[in-house]
């Protein structure tokens, strides 16, 4: 009997009617003879509502209490989905992250899974039950409830799939697959039918919100195939598995963007390379991802930071400033970043030139351009980012192209 992990996001379980619909999705797979583990997010905008409640009480709530609060959202969903399954005559049981044996480190608010004891889940599967697990949460070695950060239910799902040696992990969401850009804002984006783990990781790391980067890493490490499917319409979606056949050529996979970006500039330091290395190490210890660029024309380190990480990053930087690592910090908000994603991009400077030409032609103001091995990124005003993504998508020939990555 094969094991399948199914994950349903917040929009998929946003009402009791939708929860009943997702229960039928579970039952469909169950009737095919599979063992089923279901991972769910909080209903709809529950997490945002809980965050707002905390802000009405405290200007700076402790991370421990925030994790205690936010973990309640998924507990509502697991109970309701389990009830819906039981109502249909399916034996089912729900578990919190702690009950499911999900152990994390102690970086509260953005914890990483360090181990999963799957024995409790396996015991219930052996009894013929569907197991419903709260995504986004686990427990630290000190017994504190921890959360995995935004998109953490994806991580829970693929980590459980890896731990259970599942045959596949199905991610149900409000889109029917992975696209060359966000189809809500780039109408001519094309669905990609098959992606390698590496290409999906590149897209996710630079802003494609359909799947969390850490989720892909778990699946890649244990070679668990992932299907990205629509919760509300039939179709095969996008399959993520395998490895890309490297041939040394450049391949543009897609255009990604992130809307709420803060730019922080650091100056007045002695050794830029040492400072950059120290910052990367410090941010990594807090599980914060930031793009760091050294501008060749001046002595400035530029950090591009997600809005939710700004408070923690500024705390880290101010401490280093007090200790004399540098003398000046300047922060700019109201920005977004848009990126051309692909393989071997840095070795082809023509892509950077073409990006600048396309944005300049369409009167989109660029405040900086950075590049890495997988991307060329432009920082633009937030009000212009959707147009920038559309123009780059067209300019790099991705409109309505049938994209299918070759996998081994």
C-alpha positions in Angstrom: 0.0 0.0 0.0 1.5 3.3 -1.1 1.6 6.4 1.2 0.5 9.8 0.0 0.8 13.1 1.8 -1.8 15.7 0.9 -1.5 19.4 1.9 -4.3 21.9 1.7 -3.6 25.6 2.0 -5.6 28.3 3.7 -7.8 29.2 0.7 -8.5 25.5 0.2 -10.0 25.2 3.7 -11.3 28.7 4.0 -14.8 27.7 5.0 -16.7 24.7 6.2 -18.0 24.1 2.7 -14.5 24.0 1.4 -13.3 21.7 4.2 -16.1 19.3 3.2 -14.9 19.6 -0.4 -11.3 18.8 0.6 -12.5 15.8 2.6 -13.9 14.5 -0.6 -10.5 15.0 -2.2 -9.0 12.9 0.6 -11.6 10.2 0.2 -10.9 10.0 -3.6 -7.3 9.0 -2.9 -8.3 6.8 0.0 -10.6 4.8 -2.3 -7.6 4.1 -4.6 -6.1 2.1 -1.7 -3.5 4.6 -0.5 -2.5 5.4 3.1 -3.3 9.1 3.5 -1.6 11.7 5.7 -3.2 15.2 5.4 -1.4 18.5 6.3 -3.5 21.6 6.6 -3.0 25.3 7.1 -5.2 27.7 9.1 -8.5 28.6 7.6 -8.4 31.5 5.1 -6.9 34.7 6.7 -7.0 33.3 10.2 -3.2 33.8 10.7 -3.4 37.4 9.6 -6.4 38.0 12.0 -4.4 36.5 14.9 -1.4 38.7 14.1 -3.7 41.8 14.1 -5.1 40.7 17.5 -1.6 40.5 18.9 -0.8 44.0 17.6 -3.8 45.4 19.3 -2.5 44.0 22.6 1.2 44.6 22.4 3.6 46.7 20.3 6.2 44.0 20.5 4.9 40.6 21.6 7.3 37.9 22.6 8.1 35.3 19.9 7.1 32.5 22.3 3.7 33.9 22.9 3.2 34.7 19.2 4.0 31.0 18.3 1.5 29.9 21.1 -1.1 32.2 19.5 -0.5 31.4 15.8 -0.4 27.7 16.3 -4.1 27.7 17.2 -5.2 28.4 13.7 -4.2 25.0 12.3 -5.7 23.2 15.3 -9.1 24.5 14.3 -8.7 23.2 10.8 -7.4 19.7 11.7 -10.4 19.2 14.0 -12.9 20.3 11.4 -11.4 18.3 8.6 -11.2 15.2 10.8 -14.9 15.6 11.7 -15.8 16.0 8.0 -14.0 12.7 7.2 -15.6 10.9 10.1 -19.0 12.2 9.0 -18.4 10.4 5.7 -17.6 7.2 7.5 -13.8 7.4 7.2 -11.7 6.6 10.3 -9.5 9.6 10.9 -7.5 11.2 13.7 -6.0 14.7 14.1 -2.6 15.6 15.6 -0.9 18.9 16.4 2.7 19.3 15.3 3.9 18.2 18.7 1.6 15.1 18.8 2.9 14.2 15.3 6.5 14.1 16.5 7.7 17.2 14.7 10.8 18.5 16.5 12.3 21.9 15.6 15.2 24.1 16.7 14.6 27.0 19.0 14.4 29.9 16.5 10.8 30.8 17.4 8.7 32.3 14.6 10.9 30.8 11.9 12.0 27.4 13.2 13.6 24.6 11.2 12.6 21.0 11.5 15.4 19.0 13.0 13.8 15.6 13.3 10.4 13.8 13.0 9.4 10.8 15.0 6.8 9.2 12.7 6.0 6.3 14.9 2.7 7.8 16.2 1.5 8.5 12.7 2.7 5.1 11.4 0.8 3.4 14.2 -2.5 5.1 13.2 -1.9 4.4 9.5 -1.5 0.8 10.3 -4.9 0.9 12.0 -6.4 2.0 8.7 -6.9 5.6 9.7 -6.4 8.9 7.8 -4.1 11.1 9.8 -4.6 14.8 9.8 -1.7 16.9 10.9 -1.4 20.6 11.7 1.0 22.3 9.4 3.3 25.2 10.2 4.2 24.0 13.8 6.3 21.8 15.9 7.9 21.6 19.3 11.4 22.7 20.6 13.6 20.6 22.8 12.5 22.7 25.7 8.8 21.8 25.0 7.8 25.2 23.5 5.4 25.3 20.6 7.3 26.6 17.6 6.1 27.8 14.1 8.0 27.4 10.8 7.3 30.8 9.3 5.1 31.9 6.4 4.4 28.9 4.1 5.4 26.5 6.9 2.7 24.0 6.1 4.5 23.2 2.8 7.5 22.4 4.9 5.5 20.2 7.2 4.0 18.3 4.3 7.3 17.5 2.5 9.2 16.8 5.7 6.5 14.3 6.7 6.5 12.8 3.2 10.3 12.4 3.5 10.1 10.9 7.0 7.3 8.4 6.0 9.1 7.5 2.8 5.9 8.5 1.0 5.4 7.8 -2.7 4.5 11.4 -3.4 3.4 14.7 -1.8 0.4 16.5 -3.3 0.2 20.3 -2.6 -3.3 21.6 -3.2 -3.6 25.3 -3.7 -5.7 28.0 -5.5 -3.6 27.7 -8.7 -3.4 24.6 -11.0 0.3 24.4 -11.2 3.6 26.4 -11.4 3.6 29.1 -14.0 6.4 31.1 -15.7 5.2 34.0 -13.6 2.3 34.8 -11.3 -0.8 34.4 -13.6 -2.8 36.7 -11.4 -0.6 39.6 -12.5 1.0 38.3 -15.7 -2.0 37.0 -17.8 0.2 35.5 -20.5 2.1 33.3 -18.1 2.4 29.7 -19.1 1.9 26.6 -16.9 5.1 24.5 -16.6 4.1 20.8 -16.6 7.3 19.4 -15.2 10.2 21.0 -13.2 13.3 19.7 -11.6 13.8 20.2 -7.9 16.6 22.6 -8.7 14.6 24.8 -11.1 11.7 24.9 -8.7 14.0 25.8 -5.8 15.5 28.7 -7.9 12.0 30.0 -8.6 10.9 29.7 -5.0 14.0 31.2 -3.5 13.5 34.4 -5.6 9.8 35.0 -4.8 7.6 32.4 -6.5 5.0 31.9 -3.7 3.5 28.6 -4.8 6.0 26.5 -2.7 8.3 27.2 0.2 12.1 26.8 -0.6 12.7 24.6 2.5 9.8 22.3 1.4 11.6 21.7 -1.9 14.9 21.0 -0.1 13.2 18.2 2.0 11.7 16.7 -1.1 14.9 16.9 -3.1 17.0 15.3 -0.3 14.7 12.3 -0.1 13.6 12.2 -3.8 9.9 12.7 -3.0 7.9 13.7 -6.1 5.7 16.8 -5.5 2.5 17.6 -7.4 1.2 21.1 -7.3 -2.6 20.8 -8.0 -5.7 23.0 -7.9 -8.0 22.4 -5.0 -11.0 23.4 -7.1 -10.5 22.0 -10.6 -9.3 18.8 -12.1 -6.0 18.5 -13.8 -2.5 17.1 -13.4 -0.9 20.4 -12.3 2.9 20.5 -12.2 5.2 17.6 -11.3 8.4 18.4 -9.5 11.0 15.7 -9.5 14.3 14.6 -11.0 17.4 16.4 -11.9 18.0 18.9 -14.7 20.2 17.8 -17.6 23.0 20.3 -17.5 24.3 21.3 -20.9 26.0 24.6 -20.0 23.5 26.7 -21.8 21.4 29.4 -20.3 17.7 28.7 -19.8 15.3 31.3 -18.5 12.7 29.5 -16.4 10.5 32.3 -15.3 10.0 35.8 -13.9 9.4 36.2 -10.2 8.7 39.2 -8.0 8.3 40.1 -4.3 6.2 43.2 -3.5 7.2 44.3 0.0 10.9 44.7 0.1 13.1 46.9 2.2 16.5 48.1 1.0 19.1 48.6 3.7 22.5 50.2 2.9 25.5 49.9 5.1 28.6 52.1 4.7 31.6 53.2 6.7 33.2 49.8 7.1 36.8 48.7 6.6 36.6 45.3 5.1 33.5 44.7 3.0 34.1 41.1 2.3 34.6 40.2 6.0 31.5 42.2 7.0 29.4 40.5 4.2 30.5 37.0 5.4 29.8 37.9 9.0 26.4 39.2 8.2 25.5 36.2 6.1 26.5 33.9 9.0 24.5 36.0 11.6 21.4 36.1 9.4 21.6 32.4 8.7 21.6 31.7 12.5 18.3 33.5 12.7 17.0 31.7 9.5 16.7 35.0 7.7 17.2 35.1 4.0 18.5 38.4 2.5 20.1 39.3 -0.8 23.4 41.0 -0.1 25.1 42.9 -2.9 28.4 44.8 -2.9 28.3 47.7 -5.3 31.5 48.0 -7.2 31.3 51.8 -7.7 31.2 52.6 -4.0 31.8 51.3 -0.6 28.2 50.3 0.2 26.7 46.9 1.1 23.1 46.6 0.1 20.7 44.2 1.7 17.3 43.4 0.2 15.0 42.2 3.1 11.5 40.9 3.3 9.1 43.1 5.3 8.5 40.4 8.0 12.3 40.2 8.6 13.0 43.9 8.9 12.7 44.2 12.7 15.1 41.3 13.3 17.6 42.5 10.7 17.8 46.0 12.0 18.3 44.7 15.5 21.3 42.6 14.3 22.7 45.5 12.3 22.4 48.1 15.1 24.2 45.8 17.4 27.1 45.4 14.9 27.1 49.2 14.4 27.4 49.8 18.1 30.4 47.4 18.1 32.1 49.4 15.4 31.6 47.1 12.4 30.4 50.0 10.3 29.2 53.6 10.9 26.1 54.2 8.9 22.7 52.5 8.1 20.2 53.8 5.6 16.8 52.2 5.0 14.4 52.6 2.1 10.9 51.2 1.9 8.1 51.1 -0.7 10.2 48.9 -2.9 9.8 45.6 -4.7 12.1 43.3 -6.6 11.6 41.5 -9.9 13.9 38.8 -11.1 14.7 36.8 -14.3 15.3 33.2 -13.1 17.3 30.5 -14.8 20.5 28.5 -15.0 24.0 29.8 -15.8 22.7 33.3 -15.9 25.7 35.0 -14.4 27.9 33.7 -17.1 25.7 35.5 -19.7 25.9 39.3 -19.1 23.5 39.9 -22.0 20.6 38.9 -19.8 21.4 41.7 -17.4 21.7 44.2 -20.3 18.4 43.0 -21.8 16.6 43.3 -18.4 17.8 46.9 -18.1 16.8 47.7 -21.7 13.3 46.3 -21.3 12.6 48.2 -18.1 14.1 51.4 -19.4 12.0 51.2 -22.6 8.8 50.8 -20.5 9.7 53.8 -18.3 10.1 51.6 -15.2 12.6 53.2 -12.8 15.3 50.9 -11.5 17.1 51.8 -8.3 19.6 48.9 -8.4 20.4 45.7 -10.3 22.0 42.7 -8.7 22.9 39.2 -10.0 23.6 35.7 -8.8 24.2 32.4 -10.5 20.5 31.8 -10.9 19.0 35.3 -11.3 19.2 38.9 -12.4 17.2 41.1 -10.0 16.0 44.7 -10.4 14.7 46.8 -7.5 11.8 48.9 -8.6 9.0 51.0 -7.0 6.3 48.8 -5.5 3.7 50.5 -7.7 5.6 49.4 -10.9 6.5 45.8 -10.0 3.5 44.1 -11.7 4.1 46.0 -15.0 7.8 45.2 -14.7 7.1 41.5 -14.4 4.7 41.6 -17.4 7.2 43.4 -19.6 10.1 41.1 -18.7 7.9 38.1 -19.3 7.2 39.3 -22.8 10.7 40.6 -23.4 12.3 37.2 -22.6 9.9 35.3 -24.8 7.9 33.5 -22.2 4.4 34.6 -23.2 2.2 31.5 -23.8 5.3 29.3 -24.4 4.7 25.7 -23.6 7.4 25.1 -21.0 8.5 21.6 -20.1 11.8 21.1 -18.4 13.7 18.0 -19.4 14.3 15.7 -16.5 16.3 12.6 -16.0 
